[in-house]
Amino acid sequence: MVEWTDFERATIRSIFSKIDYDDVGTAALSRCLVVYPWTQRYFGNFGNLYNAAAIQGNPMVAAHGKTVLHGLDRAVKNMDDIKATYAELSVLHSEKLRVDPDNFRLLADCLTIVVAARMGADFTADVQGAFQKFLAVVVSSLGRQYH
Amino acid sequence: MSLSAKEKVIVKDFFAKVSSRSDEIGAEALARLIVVYPQTKSYFAHWKDLSPNGAPVRKHGITVMGGVYEAVSKIDDLAGGLLTLSELHAFMLRVDPVNFKILSHCILVVLSMLFAEEFTPQIHVAVDKFLALVALALSEKYR
């Protein structure tokens, strides 16, 4: 069981209440596809991903970014059992989508960097610590059902 | 994964642009390293004050950032240019190379925080590659 301090719970809730899901989701996924181009292998049917400008303007990337961010919401609402919350999604990513689980970590890093940009000075070291701990639990839960 | 000529220009231009705040970047990045990755404190057990905003941490962050800028100036031959620093890290400091990745991540977060508009995905990927190559050059003399 993951132990969350009061500060961590409050921080996660606060961050997710303040960010624009559509903006952050799109920015994080498109950044991931630009910074770690091998992740594009999972989006063969998304059309034009030929350069950074194309990726950032691609409507399918935008839509999927939003889907991912809204998916994170479930963990925010169930911080005490993220593992169970994502059991099905983990199976989906493993069996059907066949995503290398290391990619979850790459996307999490991009999400951290996007949230840091949005929050500026409010993204203190302690806030970063809480956010990265939350994402680490999410990443671990998504990789849990792989075998 | 090596830097293209275009990426070298991107890296040099970006670091030149943010150079007036390089001390702040270094201090913040090291403070975050200590707080977010507490295991890194093991390398600084000899400091009396390990608080993230204390003088030793901030001073050392400035030193480290100075090293990053030295690497920028030697971007065309990192392995050769950072030889002395590599020997220092390999034989004296013996910092596990996994920590170079962690510190690089902290630097990227701070750059994103302080320069949200300028730190576009294109600049992000060039700087990320550069920091990875710096880490590689620092690991040169390890074994």
Boltz contact constraints between the chains, C-beta under 6 A:
constraints:
  - contact:
      token1: [A, 31]
      token2: [B, 121]
      max_distance: 6.0
  - contact:
      token1: [A, 34]
      token2: [B, 121]
      max_distance: 6.0
  - contact:
      token1: [A, 34]
      token2: [B, 125]
      max_distance: 6.0
  - contact:
      token1: [A, 35]
      token2: [B, 124]
      max_distance: 6.0
  - contact:
      token1: [A, 35]
      token2: [B, 125]
      max_distance: 6.0
  - contact:
      token1: [A, 35]
      token2: [B, 128]
      max_distance: 6.0
  - contact:
      token1: [A, 52]
      token2: [B, 121]
      max_distance: 6.0
  - contact:
      token1: [A, 52]
      token2: [B, 122]
      max_distance: 6.0
  - contact:
      token1: [A, 113]
      token2: [B, 108]
      max_distance: 6.0
  - contact:
      token1: [A, 113]
      token2: [B, 109]
      max_distance: 6.0
  - contact:
      token1: [A, 113]
      token2: [B, 112]
      max_distance: 6.0
  - contact:
      token1: [A, 116]
      token2: [B, 109]
      max_distance: 6.0
  - contact:
      token1: [A, 116]
      token2: [B, 112]
      max_distance: 6.0
  - contact:
      token1: [A, 116]
      token2: [B, 113]
      max_distance: 6.0
  - contact:
      token1: [A, 117]
      token2: [B, 112]
      max_distance: 6.0
  - contact:
      token1: [A, 117]
      token2: [B, 116]
      max_distance: 6.0
  - contact:
      token1: [A, 120]
      token2: [B, 113]
      max_distance: 6.0
  - contact:
      token1: [A, 123]
      token2: [B, 113]
      max_distance: 6.0
  - contact:
      token1: [A, 125]
      token2: [B, 31]
      max_distance: 6.0
  - contact:
      token1: [A, 125]
      token2: [B, 32]
      max_distance: 6.0
  - contact:
      token1: [A, 125]
      token2: [B, 35]
      max_distance: 6.0
  - contact:
      token1: [A, 125]
      token2: [B, 52]
      max_distance: 6.0
  - contact:
      token1: [A, 128]
      token2: [B, 32]
      max_distance: 6.0
  - contact:
      token1: [A, 128]
      token2: [B, 36]
      max_distance: 6.0
  - contact:
      token1: [A, 129]
      token2: [B, 35]
      max_distance: 6.0
  - contact:
      token1: [A, 129]
      token2: [B, 36]
      max_distance: 6.0
  - contact:
      token1: [A, 132]
      token2: [B, 36]
      max_distance: 6.0
